[in-house]
Amino acid sequence: MEYENPEIPEGINTTSTHPLKNLAVLLGGLLVLLALGAWLLGMTGAYLAAKIPYSQELRLAEKYAEPVAASTPIERYLQQLADQVGRSMELPSGMKITVHYVDEGTDNAFATLGGNVFLYRGLLEKLPNENALAMLIAHEAAHVLHRDPIVSVGQNAAISMGLMVVLGDTGASGILGSAGLLTQLQFSRSMENKADEAGLLAVQRIYGHLGGALDLYRVLESISDANPVNPPAFFSTHPVSEARFSHLSELIAENGWSANGDVQALPESFSVWMTDR
């Protein structure tokens, strides 16, 4: 057989596709894989965190807890109302809501590990009645009841540790520090909806009706409308929308609860208590 050495055509190992396009496709695929990996890590972390006994969560929160300030009239009043909410929710044995009053003008409130709920003066001074205040506390207490804070911490910690392994970012695990454990956590829309529902039930049990309870959401809506560009941090975890308000109204109707009733006024000295430190 005669040996042949044909000439190889030029450009046989090149492609008509621009190299930058190939790079973009590769980077896009990598980003998709990273996003999927982060999602899987988050779901795994959330699942495992939900299995942590509440007693262990309490110990974790105590490790980073700030010193408790001397009790004042506003703190005593808020705590008494939180105790009412806790009883109406029939919290499990060992689970207690501890209110921390923050004398700052920020429109904020949040629940975190160990049953700790932080309420800021800026938001409290806008509430028109005790029923709206009870709804706010009940909503945050519901997050504690549903173990949302520990789930959020577990989810964020798993993602951060995964990023630390992949990117070598030693600062990615900061969620495990004190700043991550006793600060505002991110809750999903599903968590928020369930907290709304449990909060309504708690307020219904306390007052026998829901008159004034939805005033909380009207206040939140007015705050959001007044700050459309830079809304307070509270609204990153507690978005206000017409759909959310409608859902609550429908829930009240479905359960046959009364949306009207005698509204409980805040104590006459409430505004004084908030600034009398």
N, C-alpha and C positions, 0 to 999 in steps of 0.2 A: 504494500500500500504506500502510495507516494505521500510523503510528509509535506504539509502545507503550513505556512505561517501568515495567515491573513492579517491585514492591517486593521487595527482596532479603531473604530470610529471615534472621533473626538467628541467629548462631552457625555460619554456613556455613563460616567459616575457622577454626573451633575443633575440637578433638578431645575425645573422651570419655576418652582416655588421660591419666593424670596426667603432668605434665611431668617429674616426678622419675623416672618409669619410663622415659620417653624418654631422659633423661640417662643413666640406668643402662645402657640398651641401647647407647647411643653409647660410653660409657666402656668397657663390656665388649668391644665390637668393637675399640676402640682397643687395649686390653690384649692381645687375641688377635693383632692385627696386630704389636704390639711383640714379643710372645713368638715369633711366627713369624719375624719379622725377626732377632731375636737368635739363634734356632736356625740360621737360614740363614747368618748371619755367623759363628757358631761353627763350623759345618761347613766353611765356606770357609776360615776361618783355620786350622783343624786340617789340612785337606787341603794347603794351601800350606806350612804349617810342616813337614809330613812330608817335603816335597821339599827342604828345606834340607840341604845336605851336612853331615855330622857335623863336618868340619873347621871349618865356620863356627860350628856350635854351640859347639865348644871355644873359639873366639875370643870368642864372646859371653859364655861363662861366665868366662873369664879376666879379662874387663873388670871383673867385679864380685866376683871371688874374694877371700876374706879371706886375710890372711897365714897361711901354714902354720906351726903350732906345732912346737916341737922334738919329734922322735920319742921316744915312750915305749914301754915294754914292751907295754902294752895296744894302742897304735896299731900297733906292729910285728906283733903277733899277728893283729889284725883284718885288717891289710893282706895278710898272708901267706895268710890264709884266703880273702880276697876274690880274690887272685891265682889260687888254686886254682879257685875258682868260675868266674872268667873263662876259664881254660883249658878247663874242662869244658863251658862254653857255646860255646866256639870263637868268641869275640868277633871281629868284623871287625878288620882291621889299623887301628891308630890309635885304637881304642876300648879304654879301660882304666877299671876301677872304682877310684876313689880313696875310701878310707874316712876319715871324719872322726868321731872319738870326742868326744862331748859329755858332760862330767862334770856332768850334772844328773839329778835324780831323776825326771824326766818319763818316762812310758811312751811312747816314741816312736821312730820310725825312718822315714826317707824318702829317696827318690832324687830328684835334681834334675838340672839341665843339666850337660853335660860329664862325665858319668859319676861325679859326686859323690854319695856315699851317706853320710848322717848317722845315726849310731847313738847312742842315749842310754843312759846308765848305768842309769836307772830300769827300762828294759826288759831290758837285758842281764843285770842281776843276778837276774832272775827265770827265766832260761833254765836248764834242768836239765842240758844236755849240749851238746857241740860240734855234733852233728848238727842240733839245733834252731837253733843259731846260724848254721850253714851254710845252713839253709833260709831264714832271715830275710835273710841277705845275698844269697842266690841269687834270692829273690823281688824284692828291690830292684834287683839287677843286671839282672833280666829286663826291668824297666821301661826301663832304659837301652838294652838291646839292641833293644827294640821301639820306641824313640824316643818313648816316652810323655811324658817331660817337655817336649820341644820342641813336641809336639802340644798339650799342655795350655796351654803359654804362648801358642802361636799362637791357640788357640781363645779364651782369656780376653782376649787383646789385641784381637782382632777385635771381640768383643762390647763391650769397654770403649771402643774408639774409636768404635764405632757409637753408643753411648750419649752419648759426648762430643759427637758431631755433632748428635744429636737433642735432647739436653737442655742442651747447652752446659756440661756439667760438665767443667771442665779437669782435675779430679782423677781422672776416670775412667780415665785412661791410666796410673795408678800401677803397673799390672802390668808396665810396661816398665822400672820402676826396679829398683834392686838388691834391694829387699825382695821383689819378685815373681820374680826370677830364681833366687835361692838360698834359697828357702823351700819349705815343703811345698806341693805342687801337687795339684790334684784329678784323680783318675783314674776312669774309668768302670768299671762292674761288669765289662764285657767285658775291659778292660785288666787288671783285678785277676785275673780267671779265667785269662787267658793267662800272667800273671806267675806264678801258682801252678803252672801246668802246666810252664812252662819251669824253674821252681825245683826242682820234683820231679825232673825229668830230670837237672838238674845235680848234685843231691845223690846221686842213684842212681849217676851216673858216678863220683863221688868215693869213695863208701864201698862200692859194690856192692850196696847195699840201702837201704831207707828207714826202718830202725829209728831211732826218735828224731826223725825229721823232723817228724812230725805233732804232736810235743810242743809245737812252737811255737804251734799253733792252740789247744791245750788251755790254754796259758799266756794267750794272748790272750782266750780265752773267760772265764777266771777273772778277768782284769782288768776285762773288760766287765761281768761279773756284779757285781763289787765296786763299780762306779761306774755304776749304771743311769741316774742323773739327769744327772750331768755326766761323761760318758765322756771319756777323754783324746783330744786332737786326732787321734792316730793312727787312731782308729776312724772318723773321718769319711771316710777314704780306704781303710781296711782293715776294712770291716765283718765281724764274725764271726757266722756263722749255722750252724745244723745242716745246712742245705742245702749250704753251702760245704764243710763237713767231709765230708759224704757224697760230694760230687762228687770230692774228692781221693781218698777211699778207693776209689771206683769206678774212677778213673783208674789207680790202682796195680794193681787187679785186672785191668783190661782189658789193661794192658801186660805182665802177667805178672811185675811187679816184686815183690820180697820186701818185705813190710811189717815184717819182723823181722830182726834181726841184731845183732852186737856194737855197742853204743853207745859212741862215743868220749867219754870224760870231758873236761871243760874242764881246762885246766892248773891245777895245785894253787894257783898264785899268782894265778889269774884275779881273784878278789875283791880281792886286795891291789893288783894292777895298776890296777884301776878307780879306786881312790881315791888311789893314789900318784902325785901330780902334782908 
